[in-house]
Amino acid sequence: MKQIEGGICAVRGVSANGIKTEKMGLAVIVAEGPAAGVFTKNKVVAAPVTLSKGIIETKHHLSALIVNSGNANAFTGDDGFLDAVEMATMLARELDVKPETVAVASTGVIGRRLDVSLIRELLPEVLKGLGSSPECSREAAKAIMTTDKAIKEVAIEMDCGIRIGAIAKGSGMICPNMGTMLCFAYTDAKVPADVLDAALKIAVDKTFNMVVVDGDTSTNDMVLLTSTCKSGIKPCMDCLDDFEEGLIYVFTELAKKIAKDGEGATKLIEARVVGAKTQEDAKCAAKAIVRSPLVKSAIFGEDPNWGRVVAAAGYSGAELEQERLSLSFSGGGSEVEIIKSGEISSSYDLELLKRIMANDEIVITLDLSMGNEQATAWGCDLTYDYVRINAEYTT
């Protein structure tokens, strides 16, 4: 497996483009084939999620995708749903495909009516630039950004020749529960929708569902996976695990990019919980650490207040005994052991911990010593800028 250039357009059979204006962005991705999706579990659901989820569950097939940024088209009632349908219909008409095979996604402010006329105005320009170059993937990834500072795209080629590529957006309102973000992934493997669905759910659970920026689950979360089948390579049963691992790799890279680009973030936090009694215990403890406002604030201030980490694990719901806990911090090529089997380590070096916390990426490893399960979660620090960005989001 190796990383390659091109994002989603590295996948055979995918073409894309996007435009970002001051008001909003619009992206179109064209790729025909079996498809699967996972969607927000927030009970307040955006219109495009309702529409696209229905398509995936009934057709298991997509021809294209249209995405707007700047307006979530959420909490907009029947009018909002009709606007989402209109987006699908106008793209289907231009591409000469069935509207019921066109997915729709939106991201932005909740509770405002979508300006469909602006989408109608921008669509011809987006379609004019449709292509399969690396630039086209980047333009699509740029178009779906809201408060994101960085484009998020990854592509790989597996040893067997199959390619997987994906773009994503996400910076705030990040605590996926599915997905909090949008992600559109493509592969040229020749696999049916049920295989895509199984692999997608496993990959999302291990990656995007382990990202926390602020603890809020969006109304618009969506991850779609489409196979163009253009490689002609049909993974054998033994190779399906490799395909799943490839998808997990792509999503892991995107998950880290989302956490690192959290609103106002200056540091990436990776929490590794090992020695858990159950997989659920490991996940709960890891996510509690990266979700904790006190841990996140300490990381931002480079304050070696490691007690907040064990406190977060303690209230996470995971089964643990403080007499068994071991804790270490690492970063910048250095590591410091803070707790060893429930006692402050004799090798604990406060000055080294301070230097580690000055790094842009910090790894927190907590060993529960209760079993053999483990999990990793990703998050970011909590900064003054996070408050400023969200205090001024609609103004």
Buried (B, 14 or more C-beta within 10 A) or exposed (E): BEEBEBBBBBBBBBBBBBBBEEEBBBBBBBBBBBBBBBBBEBEEBBBBBBBBBEBBEEBBBBBBBBBBBBBBBBBBEEEBBBBBBBBBBBBBEBBEBEBBBBBBBBBBEBEBEBBBEBBEEBBEEBBEBBBBBBBBBBBBBBBBBBBBEEBBBBBBBBEBEBBBBBBBBBBBBBBBEBBBBBBBBBBBBBBBBEBBBBBBBBBBBBBBBBBBBBBBBBBBBBBBBBBBBBBEBEBEEEBBEBBBBBBBBBBBBBBBBBBBBBBBBBBBBBBBBBBBBBBBBBBBBBBBBBBBEBBBBBBBEBEBBBBBBBBBBBEBEBBBEEEBBBBBBBBEEEBBBBBBEEEEBEEBBEEBBEBBBEBEBBBBBBBBBBBEBBBBBBBBBBBEBBEEBBEEBEE
